[in-house]
Amino acid sequence: MTTATSKTEAHEAIVRTIQHYIDGARSGRGDDMRPAFHPDATIFGYVGDEFFAGPIQGLFDWNDQNGPATELDARIASIEVHGTVAMARLEADNWTGHRFTDLFTLLLVDGEWKIMNKVFHMHR
């Protein structure tokens, strides 16, 4: 277990982690968002009425198929840090015409913040 030296440093590192995710959404390349996630991360949510769940590779594959979201407007709405765990909420508008609310749980692993789980809501 590793601890961050301050909540400010942790917050800044989490923003950098989430930026990988945003950059991957904009490029339409799952490999660009991969650094944000722990290899064992999971994803859960609904795309329309279809339940989307499983290993995070499913997100990378979906992103590759969905293509670039060049008009994406994404903002981190909140970050909470509690030692080596954190929660973050991202609001993403115009992800190829869709709006999402993403909830991330993060863990400090070997000195790096990694997303362990993504739960999302696709707004209609």
A tleap script that builds the chain and sets N, CA, C and O, in Angstrom:
source leaprc.protein.ff14SB
mol = sequence {
  NMET THR THR ALA THR SER LYS THR GLU ALA
  HIE GLU ALA ILE VAL ARG THR ILE GLN HIE
  TYR ILE ASP GLY ALA ARG SER GLY ARG GLY
  ASP ASP MET ARG PRO ALA PHE HIE PRO ASP
  ALA THR ILE PHE GLY TYR VAL GLY ASP GLU
  PHE PHE ALA GLY PRO ILE GLN GLY LEU PHE
  ASP TRP ASN ASP GLN ASN GLY PRO ALA THR
  GLU LEU ASP ALA ARG ILE ALA SER ILE GLU
  VAL HIE GLY THR VAL ALA MET ALA ARG LEU
  GLU ALA ASP ASN TRP THR GLY HIE ARG PHE
  THR ASP LEU PHE THR LEU LEU LEU VAL ASP
  GLY GLU TRP LYS ILE MET ASN LYS VAL PHE
  HIE MET HIE CARG
}
set mol.1.N position { 0.851 -1.179 0.000 }
set mol.1.CA position { 0.000 0.000 0.000 }
set mol.1.C position { 0.891 1.234 0.000 }
set mol.1.O position { 1.905 1.294 0.695 }
set mol.2.N position { 0.485 2.216 -0.797 }
set mol.2.CA position { 1.221 3.468 -0.894 }
set mol.2.C position { 0.259 4.605 -0.632 }
set mol.2.O position { -0.894 4.543 -1.057 }
set mol.3.N position { 0.704 5.646 0.059 }
set mol.3.CA position { -0.170 6.781 0.307 }
set mol.3.C position { 0.343 7.999 -0.436 }
set mol.3.O position { 1.547 8.150 -0.642 }
set mol.4.N position { -0.556 8.851 -0.829 }
set mol.4.CA position { -0.187 10.111 -1.473 }
set mol.4.C position { 0.361 11.047 -0.410 }
set mol.4.O position { 0.004 10.934 0.763 }
set mol.5.N position { 1.219 11.963 -0.808 }
set mol.5.CA position { 1.811 12.869 0.159 }
set mol.5.C position { 0.840 13.949 0.601 }
set mol.5.O position { 0.986 14.484 1.700 }
set mol.6.N position { -0.143 14.285 -0.216 }
set mol.6.CA position { -1.159 15.254 0.186 }
set mol.6.C position { -2.410 15.049 -0.645 }
set mol.6.O position { -2.367 14.461 -1.725 }
set mol.7.N position { -3.534 15.546 -0.122 }
set mol.7.CA position { -4.784 15.442 -0.883 }
set mol.7.C position { -4.708 16.256 -2.166 }
set mol.7.O position { -5.296 15.873 -3.177 }
set mol.8.N position { -3.988 17.376 -2.138 }
set mol.8.CA position { -3.841 18.194 -3.350 }
set mol.8.C position { -3.085 17.418 -4.419 }
set mol.8.O position { -3.489 17.409 -5.582 }
set mol.9.N position { -1.993 16.768 -4.036 }
set mol.9.CA position { -1.233 15.968 -5.005 }
set mol.9.C position { -2.065 14.800 -5.514 }
set mol.9.O position { -2.016 14.468 -6.698 }
set mol.10.N position { -2.826 14.178 -4.624 }
set mol.10.CA position { -3.691 13.073 -5.044 }
set mol.10.C position { -4.735 13.566 -6.038 }
set mol.10.O position { -4.978 12.928 -7.062 }
set mol.11.N position { -5.345 14.695 -5.733 }
set mol.11.CA position { -6.361 15.280 -6.621 }
set mol.11.C position { -5.767 15.537 -8.003 }
set mol.11.O position { -6.370 15.173 -9.012 }
set mol.12.N position { -4.609 16.151 -8.056 }
set mol.12.CA position { -3.952 16.447 -9.339 }
set mol.12.C position { -3.609 15.171 -10.092 }
set mol.12.O position { -3.755 15.122 -11.313 }
set mol.13.N position { -3.159 14.142 -9.393 }
set mol.13.CA position { -2.820 12.871 -10.041 }
set mol.13.C position { -4.075 12.186 -10.577 }
set mol.13.O position { -4.032 11.576 -11.645 }
set mol.14.N position { -5.184 12.276 -9.857 }
set mol.14.CA position { -6.440 11.689 -10.316 }
set mol.14.C position { -6.941 12.415 -11.557 }
set mol.14.O position { -7.438 11.780 -12.487 }
set mol.15.N position { -6.817 13.728 -11.581 }
set mol.15.CA position { -7.184 14.493 -12.785 }
set mol.15.C position { -6.369 14.004 -13.979 }
set mol.15.O position { -6.915 13.830 -15.068 }
set mol.16.N position { -5.075 13.782 -13.788 }
set mol.16.CA position { -4.230 13.276 -14.891 }
set mol.16.C position { -4.685 11.888 -15.332 }
set mol.16.O position { -4.699 11.589 -16.526 }
set mol.17.N position { -5.054 11.046 -14.380 }
set mol.17.CA position { -5.537 9.703 -14.720 }
set mol.17.C position { -6.805 9.791 -15.565 }
set mol.17.O position { -6.912 9.138 -16.603 }
set mol.18.N position { -7.749 10.589 -15.123 }
set mol.18.CA position { -9.015 10.716 -15.847 }
set mol.18.C position { -8.810 11.364 -17.209 }
set mol.18.O position { -9.572 11.104 -18.140 }
set mol.19.N position { -7.795 12.197 -17.332 }
set mol.19.CA position { -7.506 12.822 -18.625 }
set mol.19.C position { -7.157 11.773 -19.684 }
set mol.19.O position { -7.482 11.953 -20.858 }
set mol.20.N position { -6.500 10.681 -19.285 }
set mol.20.CA position { -6.236 9.580 -20.233 }
set mol.20.C position { -7.550 9.043 -20.793 }
set mol.20.O position { -7.667 8.778 -21.990 }
set mol.21.N position { -8.523 8.888 -19.922 }
set mol.21.CA position { -9.847 8.404 -20.331 }
set mol.21.C position { -10.492 9.378 -21.316 }
set mol.21.O position { -11.008 8.962 -22.354 }
set mol.22.N position { -10.462 10.659 -20.996 }
set mol.22.CA position { -11.047 11.686 -21.864 }
set mol.22.C position { -10.322 11.717 -23.212 }
set mol.22.O position { -10.959 11.785 -24.263 }
set mol.23.N position { -8.999 11.669 -23.175 }
set mol.23.CA position { -8.216 11.688 -24.424 }
set mol.23.C position { -8.560 10.494 -25.304 }
set mol.23.O position { -8.647 10.628 -26.525 }
set mol.24.N position { -8.756 9.329 -24.695 }
set mol.24.CA position { -9.129 8.141 -25.455 }
set mol.24.C position { -10.510 8.261 -26.072 }
set mol.24.O position { -10.747 7.797 -27.187 }
set mol.25.N position { -11.422 8.892 -25.333 }
set mol.25.CA position { -12.762 9.127 -25.891 }
set mol.25.C position { -12.665 10.038 -27.111 }
set mol.25.O position { -13.288 9.774 -28.139 }
set mol.26.N position { -11.898 11.089 -27.000 }
set mol.26.CA position { -11.773 12.039 -28.115 }
set mol.26.C position { -11.099 11.411 -29.329 }
set mol.26.O position { -11.479 11.687 -30.467 }
set mol.27.N position { -10.094 10.562 -29.085 }
set mol.27.CA position { -9.378 9.940 -30.208 }
set mol.27.C position { -10.124 8.736 -30.778 }
set mol.27.O position { -9.888 8.339 -31.919 }
set mol.28.N position { -11.026 8.156 -29.981 }
set mol.28.CA position { -11.716 6.946 -30.413 }
set mol.28.C position { -10.846 5.713 -30.335 }
set mol.28.O position { -11.125 4.703 -30.982 }
set mol.29.N position { -9.779 5.796 -29.533 }
set mol.29.CA position { -8.838 4.675 -29.398 }
set mol.29.C position { -8.824 4.174 -27.958 }
set mol.29.O position { -8.447 4.900 -27.038 }
set mol.30.N position { -9.234 2.945 -27.781 }
set mol.30.CA position { -9.218 2.342 -26.454 }
set mol.30.C position { -7.838 2.329 -25.838 }
set mol.30.O position { -7.697 2.487 -24.626 }
set mol.31.N position { -6.814 2.143 -26.661 }
set mol.31.CA position { -5.445 2.113 -26.135 }
set mol.31.C position { -5.036 3.451 -25.516 }
set mol.31.O position { -4.177 3.487 -24.635 }
set mol.32.N position { -5.646 4.553 -25.973 }
set mol.32.CA position { -5.317 5.863 -25.399 }
set mol.32.C position { -5.896 6.025 -23.998 }
set mol.32.O position { -5.355 6.778 -23.189 }
set mol.33.N position { -6.994 5.323 -23.702 }
set mol.33.CA position { -7.586 5.430 -22.367 }
set mol.33.C position { -7.096 4.334 -21.422 }
set mol.33.O position { -7.286 4.429 -20.209 }
set mol.34.N position { -6.480 3.317 -21.963 }
set mol.34.CA position { -6.024 2.172 -21.161 }
set mol.34.C position { -5.157 2.568 -19.960 }
set mol.34.O position { -5.317 1.963 -18.900 }
set mol.35.N position { -4.245 3.553 -20.062 }
set mol.35.CA position { -3.404 3.894 -18.896 }
set mol.35.C position { -4.190 4.368 -17.674 }
set mol.35.O position { -3.654 4.352 -16.566 }
set mol.36.N position { -5.431 4.785 -17.843 }
set mol.36.CA position { -6.232 5.258 -16.713 }
set mol.36.C position { -6.717 4.100 -15.842 }
set mol.36.O position { -7.047 4.309 -14.674 }
set mol.37.N position { -6.766 2.894 -16.384 }
set mol.37.CA position { -7.427 1.772 -15.731 }
set mol.37.C position { -6.452 0.714 -15.237 }
set mol.37.O position { -5.414 0.466 -15.850 }
set mol.38.N position { -6.807 0.105 -14.130 }
set mol.38.CA position { -6.098 -1.081 -13.663 }
set mol.38.C position { -6.462 -2.222 -14.621 }
set mol.38.O position { -7.590 -2.262 -15.112 }
set mol.39.N position { -5.546 -3.141 -14.897 }
set mol.39.CA position { -5.863 -4.236 -15.834 }
set mol.39.C position { -7.080 -5.076 -15.425 }
set mol.39.O position { -7.726 -5.678 -16.284 }
set mol.40.N position { -7.399 -5.124 -14.129 }
set mol.40.CA position { -8.537 -5.912 -13.659 }
set mol.40.C position { -9.797 -5.069 -13.462 }
set mol.40.O position { -10.755 -5.526 -12.838 }
set mol.41.N position { -9.802 -3.851 -13.984 }
set mol.41.CA position { -10.954 -2.954 -13.817 }
set mol.41.C position { -12.201 -3.534 -14.482 }
set mol.41.O position { -12.124 -4.377 -15.377 }
set mol.42.N position { -13.353 -3.050 -14.011 }
set mol.42.CA position { -14.637 -3.491 -14.542 }
set mol.42.C position { -15.497 -2.288 -14.917 }
set mol.42.O position { -15.217 -1.153 -14.531 }
set mol.43.N position { -16.547 -2.572 -15.678 }
set mol.43.CA position { -17.478 -1.533 -16.132 }
set mol.43.C position { -18.903 -2.061 -16.021 }
set mol.43.O position { -19.168 -3.238 -16.266 }
set mol.44.N position { -19.823 -1.159 -15.643 }
set mol.44.CA position { -21.235 -1.512 -15.529 }
set mol.44.C position { -22.094 -0.320 -15.921 }
set mol.44.O position { -21.775 0.816 -15.570 }
set mol.45.N position { -23.167 -0.564 -16.635 }
set mol.45.CA position { -24.125 0.473 -16.996 }
set mol.45.C position { -25.062 -0.044 -18.068 }
set mol.45.O position { -25.068 -1.229 -18.401 }
set mol.46.N position { -25.854 0.873 -18.600 }
set mol.46.CA position { -26.791 0.538 -19.665 }
set mol.46.C position { -26.518 1.407 -20.879 }
set mol.46.O position { -26.341 2.619 -20.758 }
set mol.47.N position { -26.484 0.784 -22.049 }
set mol.47.CA position { -26.456 1.493 -23.321 }
set mol.47.C position { -27.848 1.278 -23.902 }
set mol.47.O position { -28.166 0.210 -24.425 }
set mol.48.N position { -28.670 2.322 -23.797 }
set mol.48.CA position { -30.086 2.143 -24.098 }
set mol.48.C position { -30.682 1.211 -23.067 }
set mol.48.O position { -30.554 1.452 -21.867 }
set mol.49.N position { -31.335 0.145 -23.518 }
set mol.49.CA position { -31.891 -0.842 -22.596 }
set mol.49.C position { -30.955 -2.028 -22.388 }
set mol.49.O position { -31.274 -2.945 -21.632 }
set mol.50.N position { -29.814 -2.015 -23.049 }
set mol.50.CA position { -28.887 -3.146 -22.983 }
set mol.50.C position { -27.902 -2.988 -21.829 }
set mol.50.O position { -27.209 -1.975 -21.727 }
set mol.51.N position { -27.845 -4.001 -20.959 }
set mol.51.CA position { -26.917 -4.026 -19.840 }
set mol.51.C position { -25.507 -4.240 -20.384 }
set mol.51.O position { -25.264 -5.177 -21.144 }
set mol.52.N position { -24.591 -3.375 -19.995 }
set mol.52.CA position { -23.201 -3.422 -20.447 }
set mol.52.C position { -22.357 -3.667 -19.205 }
set mol.52.O position { -22.290 -2.806 -18.327 }
set mol.53.N position { -21.710 -4.830 -19.115 }
set mol.53.CA position { -20.978 -5.170 -17.907 }
set mol.53.C position { -19.843 -6.127 -18.219 }
set mol.53.O position { -19.919 -6.938 -19.142 }
set mol.54.N position { -18.786 -6.011 -17.421 }
set mol.54.CA position { -17.700 -6.965 -17.537 }
set mol.54.C position { -16.339 -6.319 -17.400 }
set mol.54.O position { -16.213 -5.216 -16.869 }
set mol.55.N position { -15.321 -7.013 -17.882 }
set mol.55.CA position { -13.961 -6.474 -17.839 }
set mol.55.C position { -13.857 -5.178 -18.646 }
set mol.55.O position { -14.607 -4.971 -19.600 }
set mol.56.N position { -12.939 -4.326 -18.261 }
set mol.56.CA position { -12.799 -2.998 -18.876 }
set mol.56.C position { -12.437 -3.089 -20.359 }
set mol.56.O position { -12.631 -2.119 -21.092 }
set mol.57.N position { -11.923 -4.213 -20.812 }
set mol.57.CA position { -11.628 -4.376 -22.235 }
set mol.57.C position { -12.868 -4.123 -23.079 }
set mol.57.O position { -12.760 -3.672 -24.219 }
set mol.58.N position { -14.046 -4.408 -22.530 }
set mol.58.CA position { -15.297 -4.132 -23.242 }
set mol.58.C position { -15.451 -2.657 -23.570 }
set mol.58.O position { -15.946 -2.309 -24.641 }
set mol.59.N position { -15.030 -1.780 -22.654 }
set mol.59.CA position { -15.057 -0.337 -22.921 }
set mol.59.C position { -14.089 0.012 -24.034 }
set mol.59.O position { -14.430 0.779 -24.935 }
set mol.60.N position { -12.893 -0.538 -23.984 }
set mol.60.CA position { -11.898 -0.233 -25.017 }
set mol.60.C position { -12.397 -0.679 -26.391 }
set mol.60.O position { -12.244 0.043 -27.376 }
set mol.61.N position { -12.987 -1.857 -26.451 }
set mol.61.CA position { -13.523 -2.362 -27.721 }
set mol.61.C position { -14.663 -1.475 -28.213 }
set mol.61.O position { -14.712 -1.130 -29.394 }
set mol.62.N position { -15.590 -1.100 -27.309 }
set mol.62.CA position { -16.700 -0.222 -27.684 }
set mol.62.C position { -16.166 1.108 -28.207 }
set mol.62.O position { -16.648 1.627 -29.214 }
set mol.63.N position { -15.180 1.647 -27.523 }
set mol.63.CA position { -14.614 2.936 -27.928 }
set mol.63.C position { -13.979 2.841 -29.318 }
set mol.63.O position { -14.148 3.741 -30.141 }
set mol.64.N position { -13.259 1.763 -29.577 }
set mol.64.CA position { -12.654 1.566 -30.904 }
set mol.64.C position { -13.735 1.512 -31.989 }
set mol.64.O position { -13.554 2.074 -33.069 }
set mol.65.N position { -14.847 0.845 -31.710 }
set mol.65.CA position { -15.930 0.712 -32.682 }
set mol.65.C position { -16.726 2.007 -32.826 }
set mol.65.O position { -17.200 2.328 -33.916 }
set mol.66.N position { -16.873 2.746 -31.735 }
set mol.66.CA position { -17.668 3.974 -31.717 }
set mol.66.C position { -16.981 5.101 -32.482 }
set mol.66.O position { -17.648 5.934 -33.097 }
set mol.67.N position { -15.666 5.127 -32.446 }
set mol.67.CA position { -14.907 6.150 -33.163 }
set mol.67.C position { -14.665 7.404 -32.335 }
set mol.67.O position { -15.128 7.503 -31.199 }
set mol.68.N position { -13.940 8.357 -32.904 }
set mol.68.CA position { -13.562 9.572 -32.187 }
set mol.68.C position { -14.767 10.421 -31.775 }
set mol.68.O position { -15.735 10.569 -32.522 }
set mol.69.N position { -14.677 10.964 -30.580 }
set mol.69.CA position { -15.686 11.903 -30.069 }
set mol.69.C position { -15.031 13.284 -30.045 }
set mol.69.O position { -14.762 13.842 -28.982 }
set mol.70.N position { -14.781 13.820 -31.238 }
set mol.70.CA position { -14.000 15.059 -31.365 }
set mol.70.C position { -14.693 16.269 -30.754 }
set mol.70.O position { -14.032 17.252 -30.420 }
set mol.71.N position { -16.011 16.215 -30.602 }
set mol.71.CA position { -16.759 17.339 -30.030 }
set mol.71.C position { -17.080 17.124 -28.549 }
set mol.71.O position { -17.902 17.843 -27.981 }
set mol.72.N position { -16.436 16.140 -27.926 }
set mol.72.CA position { -16.703 15.812 -26.533 }
set mol.72.C position { -16.413 16.988 -25.614 }
set mol.72.O position { -15.361 17.621 -25.699 }
set mol.73.N position { -17.369 17.269 -24.732 }
set mol.73.CA position { -17.199 18.262 -23.676 }
set mol.73.C position { -17.276 17.505 -22.362 }
set mol.73.O position { -18.366 17.135 -21.924 }
set mol.74.N position { -16.139 17.272 -21.731 }
set mol.74.CA position { -16.090 16.481 -20.509 }
set mol.74.C position { -15.525 17.327 -19.370 }
set mol.74.O position { -14.573 18.087 -19.543 }
set mol.75.N position { -16.149 17.168 -18.196 }
set mol.75.CA position { -15.640 17.879 -17.028 }
set mol.75.C position { -15.748 16.989 -15.802 }
set mol.75.O position { -16.714 16.246 -15.627 }
set mol.76.N position { -14.742 17.084 -14.972 }
set mol.76.CA position { -14.756 16.362 -13.707 }
set mol.76.C position { -15.613 17.171 -12.741 }
set mol.76.O position { -15.269 18.300 -12.393 }
set mol.77.N position { -16.716 16.596 -12.316 }
set mol.77.CA position { -17.660 17.293 -11.445 }
set mol.77.C position { -17.272 17.182 -9.975 }
set mol.77.O position { -17.552 18.086 -9.187 }
set mol.78.N position { -16.625 16.073 -9.602 }
set mol.78.CA position { -16.215 15.933 -8.210 }
set mol.78.C position { -15.143 14.866 -8.071 }
set mol.78.O position { -15.058 13.923 -8.857 }
set mol.79.N position { -14.321 15.054 -7.034 }
set mol.79.CA position { -13.314 14.064 -6.647 }
set mol.79.C position { -13.287 14.044 -5.120 }
set mol.79.O position { -13.213 15.091 -4.477 }
set mol.80.N position { -13.347 12.850 -4.553 }
set mol.80.CA position { -13.179 12.653 -3.117 }
set mol.80.C position { -12.006 11.711 -2.912 }
set mol.80.O position { -11.938 10.650 -3.533 }
set mol.81.N position { -11.087 12.097 -2.044 }
set mol.81.CA position { -9.917 11.275 -1.747 }
set mol.81.C position { -9.961 10.882 -0.276 }
set mol.81.O position { -10.173 11.724 0.596 }
set mol.82.N position { -9.759 9.591 -0.009 }
set mol.82.CA position { -9.723 9.067 1.351 }
set mol.82.C position { -8.532 8.119 1.443 }
set mol.82.O position { -8.672 6.910 1.259 }
set mol.83.N position { -7.365 8.679 1.728 }
set mol.83.CA position { -6.152 7.856 1.822 }
set mol.83.C position { -5.779 7.284 0.474 }
set mol.83.O position { -5.389 8.017 -0.434 }
set mol.84.N position { -5.899 5.961 0.342 }
set mol.84.CA position { -5.495 5.288 -0.900 }
set mol.84.C position { -6.669 4.959 -1.814 }
set mol.84.O position { -6.499 4.266 -2.817 }
set mol.85.N position { -7.872 5.455 -1.472 }
set mol.85.CA position { -9.041 5.250 -2.327 }
set mol.85.C position { -9.631 6.602 -2.688 }
set mol.85.O position { -9.464 7.588 -1.970 }
set mol.86.N position { -10.329 6.622 -3.827 }
set mol.86.CA position { -10.954 7.868 -4.272 }
set mol.86.C position { -12.180 7.542 -5.118 }
set mol.86.O position { -12.331 6.445 -5.656 }
set mol.87.N position { -13.047 8.546 -5.210 }
set mol.87.CA position { -14.220 8.482 -6.085 }
set mol.87.C position { -14.206 9.736 -6.947 }
set mol.87.O position { -13.834 10.816 -6.487 }
set mol.88.N position { -14.614 9.584 -8.195 }
set mol.88.CA position { -14.695 10.740 -9.091 }
set mol.88.C position { -15.949 10.619 -9.941 }
set mol.88.O position { -16.368 9.520 -10.303 }
set mol.89.N position { -16.542 11.773 -10.253 }
set mol.89.CA position { -17.697 11.816 -11.161 }
set mol.89.C position { -17.329 12.672 -12.350 }
set mol.89.O position { -16.835 13.790 -12.199 }
set mol.90.N position { -17.575 12.139 -13.537 }
set mol.90.CA position { -17.299 12.840 -14.788 }
set mol.90.C position { -18.607 13.031 -15.528 }
set mol.90.O position { -19.395 12.095 -15.661 }
set mol.91.N position { -18.840 14.243 -16.009 }
set mol.91.CA position { -19.978 14.546 -16.870 }
set mol.91.C position { -19.439 14.718 -18.284 }
set mol.91.O position { -18.573 15.559 -18.525 }
set mol.92.N position { -19.951 13.924 -19.214 }
set mol.92.CA position { -19.461 13.928 -20.596 }
set mol.92.C position { -20.628 14.207 -21.539 }
set mol.92.O position { -21.555 13.406 -21.658 }
set mol.93.N position { -20.565 15.342 -22.197 }
set mol.93.CA position { -21.595 15.732 -23.156 }
set mol.93.C position { -21.061 15.598 -24.578 }
set mol.93.O position { -19.894 15.876 -24.852 }
set mol.94.N position { -21.941 15.169 -25.470 }
set mol.94.CA position { -21.652 15.029 -26.890 }
set mol.94.C position { -20.541 14.012 -27.165 }
set mol.94.O position { -19.615 14.271 -27.933 }
set mol.95.N position { -20.658 12.866 -26.527 }
set mol.95.CA position { -19.776 11.736 -26.864 }
set mol.95.C position { -20.446 11.067 -28.048 }
set mol.95.O position { -21.265 10.164 -27.878 }
set mol.96.N position { -20.104 11.503 -29.230 }
set mol.96.CA position { -20.746 11.097 -30.491 }
set mol.96.C position { -22.262 11.148 -30.366 }
set mol.96.O position { -22.976 10.215 -30.734 }
set mol.97.N position { -22.726 12.277 -29.831 }
set mol.97.CA position { -24.153 12.521 -29.732 }
set mol.97.C position { -24.804 12.056 -28.442 }
set mol.97.O position { -26.012 12.228 -28.274 }
set mol.98.N position { -24.055 11.483 -27.540 }
set mol.98.CA position { -24.610 10.958 -26.293 }
set mol.98.C position { -24.083 11.746 -25.097 }
set mol.98.O position { -23.027 12.377 -25.156 }
set mol.99.N position { -24.846 11.688 -24.019 }
set mol.99.CA position { -24.427 12.298 -22.755 }
set mol.99.C position { -24.310 11.202 -21.708 }
set mol.99.O position { -25.203 10.365 -21.569 }
set mol.100.N position { -23.198 11.213 -20.968 }
set mol.100.CA position { -22.932 10.204 -19.953 }
set mol.100.C position { -22.581 10.849 -18.622 }
set mol.100.O position { -21.977 11.921 -18.574 }
set mol.101.N position { -22.966 10.187 -17.553 }
set mol.101.CA position { -22.435 10.449 -16.224 }
set mol.101.C position { -21.641 9.209 -15.844 }
set mol.101.O position { -22.184 8.105 -15.809 }
set mol.102.N position { -20.354 9.391 -15.559 }
set mol.102.CA position { -19.472 8.290 -15.181 }
set mol.102.C position { -19.084 8.435 -13.720 }
set mol.102.O position { -18.705 9.517 -13.271 }
set mol.103.N position { -19.179 7.348 -12.992 }
set mol.103.CA position { -18.706 7.286 -11.613 }
set mol.103.C position { -17.536 6.315 -11.572 }
set mol.103.O position { -17.659 5.155 -11.964 }
set mol.104.N position { -16.403 6.807 -11.092 }
set mol.104.CA position { -15.182 6.008 -11.035 }
set mol.104.C position { -14.792 5.763 -9.584 }
set mol.104.O position { -14.883 6.668 -8.754 }
set mol.105.N position { -14.358 4.546 -9.274 }
set mol.105.CA position { -13.655 4.295 -8.025 }
set mol.105.C position { -12.196 4.083 -8.408 }
set mol.105.O position { -11.881 3.374 -9.364 }
set mol.106.N position { -11.323 4.707 -7.647 }
set mol.106.CA position { -9.896 4.641 -7.926 }
set mol.106.C position { -9.145 4.125 -6.714 }
set mol.106.O position { -9.597 4.264 -5.577 }
set mol.107.N position { -7.999 3.530 -6.971 }
set mol.107.CA position { -7.130 3.005 -5.935 }
set mol.107.C position { -5.696 3.414 -6.249 }
set mol.107.O position { -5.281 3.398 -7.408 }
set mol.108.N position { -4.955 3.773 -5.235 }
set mol.108.CA position { -3.537 4.093 -5.411 }
set mol.108.C position { -2.767 2.777 -5.429 }
set mol.108.O position { -2.635 2.110 -4.403 }
set mol.109.N position { -2.262 2.413 -6.601 }
set mol.109.CA position { -1.574 1.139 -6.807 }
set mol.109.C position { -0.132 1.432 -7.202 }
set mol.109.O position { 0.122 2.055 -8.232 }
set mol.110.N position { 0.800 0.984 -6.386 }
set mol.110.CA position { 2.222 1.200 -6.673 }
set mol.110.C position { 2.518 2.659 -6.999 }
set mol.110.O position { 3.284 2.956 -7.916 }
set mol.111.N position { 1.900 3.572 -6.238 }
set mol.111.CA position { 2.155 4.998 -6.401 }
set mol.111.C position { 1.390 5.675 -7.523 }
set mol.111.O position { 1.592 6.865 -7.765 }
set mol.112.N position { 0.500 4.939 -8.230 }
set mol.112.CA position { -0.283 5.525 -9.328 }
set mol.112.C position { -1.764 5.319 -9.070 }
set mol.112.O position { -2.193 4.252 -8.631 }
set mol.113.N position { -2.551 6.375 -9.353 }
set mol.113.CA position { -3.997 6.256 -9.247 }
set mol.113.C position { -4.529 5.542 -10.482 }
set mol.113.O position { -4.261 5.944 -11.614 }
set mol.114.N position { -5.287 4.477 -10.243 }
set mol.114.CA position { -5.878 3.685 -11.317 }
set mol.114.C position { -7.380 3.556 -11.088 }
set mol.114.O position { -7.831 3.364 -9.959 }
set mol.115.N position { -8.146 3.662 -12.165 }
set mol.115.CA position { -9.578 3.416 -12.086 }
set mol.115.C position { -9.779 1.910 -11.956 }
set mol.115.O position { -9.304 1.126 -12.777 }
set mol.116.N position { -10.496 1.529 -10.903 }
set mol.116.CA position { -10.759 0.113 -10.644 }
set mol.116.C position { -12.139 -0.302 -11.162 }
set mol.116.O position { -12.376 -1.462 -11.499 }
set mol.117.N position { -13.041 0.687 -11.216 }
set mol.117.CA position { -14.407 0.393 -11.627 }
set mol.117.C position { -15.034 1.643 -12.219 }
set mol.117.O position { -14.850 2.752 -11.715 }
set mol.118.N position { -15.774 1.443 -13.290 }
set mol.118.CA position { -16.557 2.511 -13.907 }
set mol.118.C position { -18.005 2.059 -13.929 }
set mol.118.O position { -18.325 0.991 -14.450 }
set mol.119.N position { -18.882 2.882 -13.358 }
set mol.119.CA position { -20.322 2.685 -13.461 }
set mol.119.C position { -20.848 3.926 -14.162 }
set mol.119.O position { -20.495 5.047 -13.797 }
set mol.120.N position { -21.691 3.728 -15.168 }
set mol.120.CA position { -22.113 4.876 -15.969 }
set mol.120.C position { -23.611 4.896 -16.181 }
set mol.120.O position { -24.300 3.880 -16.095 }
set mol.121.N position { -24.091 6.113 -16.467 }
set mol.121.CA position { -25.480 6.327 -16.880 }
set mol.121.C position { -25.452 7.047 -18.215 }
set mol.121.O position { -24.844 8.109 -18.347 }
set mol.122.N position { -26.109 6.465 -19.196 }
set mol.122.CA position { -26.258 7.096 -20.517 }
set mol.122.C position { -27.603 7.815 -20.521 }
set mol.122.O position { -28.655 7.179 -20.468 }
set mol.123.N position { -27.561 9.142 -20.585 }
set mol.123.CA position { -28.798 9.926 -20.560 }
set mol.123.C position { -29.543 9.766 -21.876 }
set mol.123.O position { -28.935 9.649 -22.940 }
set mol.124.N position { -30.847 9.765 -21.790 }
set mol.124.CA position { -31.671 9.634 -23.004 }
set mol.124.C position { -31.960 10.994 -23.584 }
set mol.124.O position { -32.638 11.098 -24.606 }
savepdb mol mol.pdb
quit
